[in-house]
Amino acid sequence: MKVSASWIITFGLVAAAALLLSLYQLLGWTGPVILLAFIFSVAFVYVIQHLFFVHIGELEFGVVFKRHTGNFSRFLDSNNRYFINPLNERLTDRIKRGAQKAETTITIRTKEGIPVEIKWAVSFKVNVHNIKKEIRFKLARSLPKSADKIVGGKAVQSLRHIVEQKSVQELYHQDSAKLLEKQLCDQLNARLQLRHKEAYSTNGVSPIPALDKDAPIQGLGFEPIPWFDVHIVSIEMPEQIEKALEAAHERRLQTETAAAALESLRRVVTRYSDKDMERLAELERLRVLDGQGGSLVYLMASLAKTMQQAGNGVGAQSPGQH
C-alpha cells in the first residue's frame, strides 16, 4: 500500500502537536520549549552539514565555482570533506577519477592517398593535479562531461599525423597494429600532457609533437597512458587494394623461396670439379638432343666417348697413386 506525502506530513504534524501538548500538561511551558530547542538544534546541524560541508568520494574530484560571478574557484581532491561557504561558493560538478574509455572509427588517407579505416580504443584516467594552471578554468567546465571527447580528439589528431606519413604497405605489415599502438601512445601522451616540442616530418610540412620526457606533467589533466591501454582494433583497406597487397605478398614469398633454392644449388655446385661439370654439361646436351629427335646411334656414341674419357682420366691417376 502506497502512502502519499500529504498523509505523512499530516501524521507528523498531529504527532508533534500531541507531543507538545503532553509535555505542556506534564511540565508546563518548559517541556515544549526544550523540545523545540532540540528540534531546532538538530535542524541547524543538518543544515550546516549539507550546506557548508561537502564530501568527495575516492573515485571523483569536486569542481567549485564562485556563486555570484560564476568564475572557477578550485578543485576538491578525492576522499575528503571540505568546508564551503554557500554564500560565496557552490559545488557544481564532480569529475570521475576512475578509468574511462574513448573509442571510435575514422578514415584516414595514407601518403599515397589511399583511404584506410582504423578502429581504435583508449582507456584513460583524469587527474586534476596534472592540469596546467593557466587553463584550469577551461578544463573545470569541460572535464566533468567531455573528458572522453578531449582524449578522442587528441587521438584522432595523433593518428592522422602518423598514418598520413605511412605507406599502405607499412600498414599491411604483420606487426603494423602493434607499432601503430606504440606510436599512438607516445603521440597521445605528448598532446595530453603538453610535454611536446615541435618536430617535423621528412617533407618539412606536417608538425609532429615529440615527447619531451624532461618536462613536468602539466597538461590537460590526464594520467600518463600506458601502451597496453591503447588498442588498434582493426585496419581496413579498400578490397581491391587488399587483394593487390596479398598478391604482392605472395609474389614476394615466391621470390624469396626461389632465391633460397638458387642459393642452395649454388652451394652444391661449388663442390663439383671441372670434369664433373663437363660430364653434367654433356649429359644435358644429350638430353636436349634426345628431346629434339637426335639419332640413337649418335647418342650412344657420345655417351661411350664420355665414359671412355672418364675411364682414361681414372687410369691416368692410378700410377701416381701407387
C-alpha positions in Angstrom: 0.0 0.0 0.0 1.5 3.3 -1.1 1.2 6.3 1.3 1.1 9.8 -0.1 3.4 12.6 1.1 0.4 14.6 2.3 -0.6 11.9 4.7 2.9 11.6 6.0 3.1 15.4 6.7 -0.3 15.4 8.3 0.6 12.5 10.6 3.9 14.2 11.5 2.1 17.4 12.4 -0.5 15.7 14.5 2.2 13.6 16.3 4.2 16.8 17.0 1.2 18.6 18.3 0.2 15.7 20.6 3.8 15.5 21.9 3.9 19.3 22.6 0.5 19.1 24.4 1.6 16.2 26.5 4.8 18.0 27.6 2.9 21.1 28.4 0.5 19.2 30.6 3.4 17.5 32.4 6.0 20.3 32.6 4.2 23.4 31.7 5.9 25.6 29.1 9.3 24.2 30.0 8.7 20.9 28.1 7.6 22.4 24.8 10.5 24.9 24.9 13.0 22.1 25.5 11.6 20.0 22.7 11.5 22.9 20.2 15.1 23.8 21.2 16.2 20.2 20.5 14.4 20.2 17.1 15.9 23.4 16.0 19.4 22.2 17.1 19.1 19.1 15.1 17.8 21.0 12.1 20.7 23.5 12.4 23.3 20.8 12.5 21.7 19.1 9.5 21.7 22.4 7.5 25.3 23.1 8.4 26.4 19.6 7.3 24.7 19.9 4.0 25.2 23.5 3.1 28.7 24.2 4.5 30.4 20.8 4.1 30.7 18.5 1.0 32.1 15.0 0.8 34.1 13.9 -2.2 34.4 10.2 -2.9 37.6 8.3 -3.5 36.9 8.0 -7.3 36.0 11.6 -8.0 37.1 15.2 -7.9 35.0 18.1 -7.0 34.7 21.4 -9.0 33.8 24.6 -7.2 32.7 27.9 -8.8 32.1 31.3 -7.4 28.4 31.7 -6.7 27.9 35.4 -7.8 30.4 35.7 -10.7 30.3 32.1 -12.0 34.1 32.0 -12.2 36.1 28.9 -11.4 37.3 28.7 -7.8 39.1 25.5 -7.1 39.2 21.7 -7.4 38.5 19.4 -4.4 40.7 16.3 -4.0 39.3 12.8 -3.6 38.1 11.0 -0.5 37.8 14.0 1.9 35.3 16.5 3.4 35.6 20.2 2.6 34.1 23.4 4.1 32.3 25.6 1.5 30.7 29.0 2.2 27.4 28.7 0.5 27.1 32.5 0.2 30.3 32.7 -2.0 30.9 29.2 -3.5 29.0 26.2 -4.8 29.9 22.7 -5.8 28.8 22.5 -9.5 30.2 19.2 -10.8 32.1 16.1 -9.9 34.8 14.6 -12.2 35.2 10.8 -12.5 38.6 9.7 -11.3 38.4 6.0 -12.3 39.1 4.5 -15.7 37.2 5.9 -18.7 37.2 4.9 -22.3 37.3 6.7 -25.7 36.8 4.9 -28.9 35.7 5.4 -32.5 36.3 4.5 -36.1 37.9 7.0 -38.5 39.0 7.0 -42.1 42.5 8.4 -42.9 44.4 8.6 -46.2 47.9 7.2 -46.4 50.8 9.1 -48.1 49.7 7.6 -51.4 46.2 9.0 -50.9 44.6 5.5 -50.2 41.8 5.7 -47.6 42.1 3.2 -44.7 39.5 2.7 -41.9 41.0 2.4 -38.4 39.0 1.4 -35.4 40.8 2.3 -32.1 40.1 2.4 -28.3 42.0 4.2 -25.5 41.5 3.8 -21.7 42.4 6.8 -19.6 42.2 8.4 -16.1 41.7 12.1 -15.1 43.9 13.8 -12.6 43.2 17.4 -11.9 46.7 17.8 -10.4 48.1 17.5 -13.9 46.3 20.5 -15.3 48.3 23.4 -16.3 47.5 26.4 -14.1 46.7 28.8 -17.0 43.9 26.6 -18.4 42.3 25.2 -15.2 39.2 27.4 -15.6 38.6 25.9 -19.1 39.1 22.3 -18.1 36.9 22.7 -15.0 34.0 23.2 -17.4 34.9 20.5 -20.0 36.4 17.6 -18.0 33.2 16.7 -16.0 31.2 15.9 -19.1 33.6 15.8 -22.1 36.8 14.0 -20.9 36.3 11.2 -23.5 35.8 13.8 -26.3 39.1 15.5 -25.3 41.0 12.3 -25.4 39.2 11.2 -28.6 40.0 14.4 -30.4 43.7 14.2 -29.5 43.8 10.6 -30.5 42.4 11.4 -33.9 44.9 14.2 -34.4 47.7 11.8 -33.5 46.5 9.1 -35.8 46.3 11.5 -38.7 49.8 12.7 -38.3 51.1 9.1 -38.0 49.1 7.4 -40.8 49.4 10.2 -43.3 53.2 9.6 -43.4 52.9 5.9 -43.8 52.5 3.9 -47.0 49.7 1.3 -47.4 52.4 -1.5 -47.4 53.6 -0.3 -44.0 50.0 -0.6 -42.6 49.6 -4.0 -44.2 52.7 -5.4 -42.4 52.1 -8.2 -39.9 53.1 -6.1 -36.8 51.7 -2.8 -38.1 48.9 -2.7 -35.5 51.4 -3.1 -32.6 53.7 -0.5 -34.0 50.8 1.9 -34.5 49.7 1.4 -30.9 53.1 2.4 -29.6 53.3 5.4 -31.8 49.8 6.5 -30.9 50.5 6.1 -27.2 53.6 8.3 -27.4 51.9 11.0 -29.5 48.7 11.0 -27.4 50.7 11.4 -24.1 52.7 14.2 -25.7 49.5 16.0 -26.7 47.5 15.4 -23.4 50.4 16.3 -21.2 51.6 19.3 -23.3 55.1 17.8 -22.9 55.9 18.1 -26.6 58.3 20.1 -28.7 57.8 20.7 -32.4 59.3 18.1 -34.7 58.8 17.9 -38.4 58.4 15.1 -40.9 60.8 14.4 -43.8 58.8 16.7 -46.1 59.0 19.6 -43.6 55.3 20.3 -43.6 53.4 18.3 -41.0 54.3 19.1 -37.4 54.6 16.0 -35.2 54.6 16.5 -31.4 57.5 14.6 -29.9 57.5 13.6 -26.2 59.8 15.7 -24.0 60.5 13.4 -21.1 62.3 16.1 -19.0 59.2 18.4 -18.9 56.9 18.3 -15.8 53.5 16.7 -16.1 51.4 19.8 -16.5 48.8 19.5 -19.3 45.1 18.8 -19.9 44.6 16.9 -16.6 45.2 13.2 -17.5 47.4 10.5 -16.1 50.1 9.2 -18.5 48.5 6.5 -20.6 50.4 3.2 -20.7 50.9 1.4 -24.0 48.7 -1.5 -23.1 45.7 0.8 -22.7 45.9 1.8 -26.4 44.3 -0.6 -28.8 44.2 -0.7 -32.6 41.2 -2.9 -33.1 41.3 -3.2 -36.9 42.8 -1.6 -40.0 40.5 -1.9 -43.0 41.6 -1.1 -46.6 39.6 -1.0 -49.9 39.0 -4.5 -51.2 41.0 -4.1 -54.4 44.0 -2.6 -52.6 44.0 -5.5 -50.1 43.9 -8.1 -52.9 46.8 -6.3 -54.7 48.8 -6.4 -51.4 48.0 -10.1 -50.9 49.2 -10.8 -54.5 52.4 -8.8 -54.0 53.0 -10.6 -50.7 52.6 -14.0 -52.4 55.0 -12.9 -55.2 57.5 -11.8 -52.6 57.3 -15.2 -50.8 57.8 -17.0 -54.2 60.8 -14.8 -55.0 62.3 -15.4 -51.6 61.7 -19.2 -51.9 63.3 -19.2 -55.4 66.3 -17.2 -54.2 66.8 -19.7 -51.3 66.6 -22.6 -53.7 69.2 -21.0 -56.0 71.5 -20.3 -53.1 71.2 -23.9 -52.0 72.0 -25.1 -55.6 75.0 -22.7 -55.8 76.4 -24.2 -52.6 76.0 -27.7 -54.0 77.5 -26.9 -57.4 80.6 -25.3 -55.9 81.5 -28.8 -54.6 81.9 -30.3 -58.1 85.2 -30.3 -60.0 85.6 -29.1 -63.6 85.4 -32.6 -65.0 82.2 -33.2 -63.1 80.8 -30.1 -64.7 81.9 -31.3 -68.1 80.1 -34.6 -67.7 76.9 -32.8 -66.5 77.1 -30.5 -69.5 77.5 -33.5 -71.8 74.5 -35.2 -70.2 72.4 -32.1 -70.6 73.4 -31.8 -74.3 72.3 -35.4 -74.8 69.0 -34.8 -73.1 68.4 -31.8 -75.4 69.3 -33.8 -78.5 67.0 -36.6 -77.4 64.2 -34.2 -77.0 64.8 -32.8 -80.5 64.8 -36.3 -82.1 68.5 -37.0 -82.3 69.6 -40.4 -83.5 70.1 -43.2 -81.0 73.4 -44.2 -82.6 74.8 -40.7 -82.1 73.6 -40.6 -78.5 75.2 -43.9 -77.7 78.4 -42.9 -79.4 78.6 -39.7 -77.5 77.8 -41.4 -74.2 80.6 -44.0 -75.0 83.1 -41.3 -75.7 82.2 -39.5 -72.5 82.6 -42.7 -70.5 85.9 -43.5 -72.2 87.3 -40.1 -71.3 86.2 -40.6 -67.8 88.0 -44.1 -67.7 91.2 -42.6 -69.2 91.2 -40.0 -66.5 90.9 -42.6 -63.8 93.6 -44.7 -65.4 95.9 -41.7 -65.7 95.6 -41.1 -62.0 96.2 -44.7 -60.9 100.1 -44.9 -61.4 100.6 -41.7 -59.5 98.6 -43.0 -56.6 100.8 -46.2 -56.4 
